[in-house]
């Protein structure tokens, strides 16, 4: 038995064609088979990465009165508010800040990771949020109005 070009032949004589394999791998990677929620295929970004990709736009410059990362005094007050106030505010939006910092592609976990990272830069000592905490914060965000 001869193998087709671009195919793999196993000891059993079974031929696996790349023309079938590549689309299957694509389906796995894109989550079309329902596996994207597993840790193998979808990992939430850490807080520092989310900050550098999204939050930095406002929190580095203070646009629209966002607390600047360099403003230790203002962040100290935010640290005192705690995550039960800060994360729902970031999820729902507050004052001029749109929900999720105007990046709807962020997961709730990623937003929480970013908030934790920012407050920990100013003396907070919060651990990475658990999925249960994030779920509770989402419920709280859904109950509040943007203000």
BELWO-V716039 format. One record per backbone hydrogen bond with DSSP energy under -0.5 kcal/mol. NH is the residue of the N-H (numbers start at 1). CO is the residue of the C=O. If there is no record, write none. Layout:
NH CO
NH CO
//
This chain:
7 4
8 16
10 8
10 14
13 10
16 8
16 14
17 15
18 6
20 17
21 17
22 18
24 20
25 21
26 22
27 23
28 24
29 25
30 26
31 27
31 28
32 27
33 27
34 31
38 35
41 38
42 38
50 46
51 47
52 48
53 49
54 50
55 50
56 51
57 54
58 55
59 55
60 56
62 58
63 58
65 62
66 63
69 59
71 68
72 70
75 71
76 72
77 73
78 74
79 75
80 76
81 77
82 78
85 82
86 82
87 83
88 83
89 85
90 86
91 87
92 88
93 89
94 97
97 94
98 96
100 90
101 90
101 98
102 99
103 100
106 103
111 107
112 108
113 109
114 110
115 111
116 112
117 113
118 114
119 115
120 116
121 117
122 119
123 120
124 119
134 130
135 131
136 132
137 133
138 134
139 135
140 136
141 137
142 138
143 139
144 140
147 93
//
